[in-house]
């Protein structure tokens, strides 16, 4: 039982990296076999289908990415520090990703939005949670008068996530930290209460 | 000869839509056969390999997307109007995409950055050209004192492209125009010279 659970967890972890770099649809069951070192039966012993494994792997990837973000947020000195930790987190991702392949939310969003309804539903919920977290951090920073802005918390959240995800995409494809640096500086300046 | 060229162009067009919605690696040659109504031989008669077709289809998608953007830019009243046309263009994309599936540059960037070096090279060049276009529009608007900003043209370009691509991704996955609306308003306000 314990060994079975271990094997299952290990398949999920290895599949999460495979799917986050190569994509769900582009990864064949042969790719999963190669990544895990298991035979087909050894994989389907633990999962009903490739879609079932893909869903579990996405949940795992989101959990890992979320834990990495939250540990940085929670280390913030105050409300503003916790909000700005989201920016720091994105700037650290090219050199130190939560899992190989970049942001699993953006990767899955781009892959699923026209072609994979099952996964789109899951990524919608994951982005909802991410937006709500940043909105809450922004609301706290405003309430404690640590940032000075006319923007509402919801607008700050959407703007930060859009800008940082777009800059991460551009930094990754161009192999340079410049877009994330410019995006981070801009967002800090936008929200920075002078002093 | 003309008929052969027509068939070739038609395959490229139909494959471009297929690849932009489903992805390159996830689209099998059977998917291309289904999209084009041709047999395998009829496709490989025109292209050396699936990669060859993928490259031609990407070039076509970038050309179509670029023409749509440029026609809007060129209709701008002045330098500021031409720069802001980039924002209007992105805001129009969910309802009126250049081709189905969203921005071919972002889609291809996300798919290729960890797994498809041939295509990553092509998307790097396409983003370079896009960045240079927006940088040129920003430089003209600054020179003609139509926008008021401390940002350099290169920074404006990177910030606009990151924010708009990220907001397009979020708008598409969440089925709402809100992220693109907030991103557009923010960028206009950031660059708007009062009056």
Interface residues (C-beta under 8 A of the other chain):
Chain A: X20 X21 X22 X23 X24 X25 X26 X100 X101 X102 X106 X107 X109 X110 X111 X112 X113 X114 X115 X120 X123 X124 X127 X128 X151 X155 X158 X159 X161 X162 X163 X164 X165 X166 X167 X169 X170 X172 X173 X174 X178 X179 X182 X183 X186
Chain B: X20 X21 X22 X23 X24 X25 X26 X100 X101 X102 X106 X107 X109 X110 X111 X112 X113 X114 X115 X120 X123 X124 X127 X128 X151 X155 X158 X159 X161 X162 X163 X164 X165 X166 X167 X169 X170 X172 X173 X174 X178 X179 X182 X183 X186
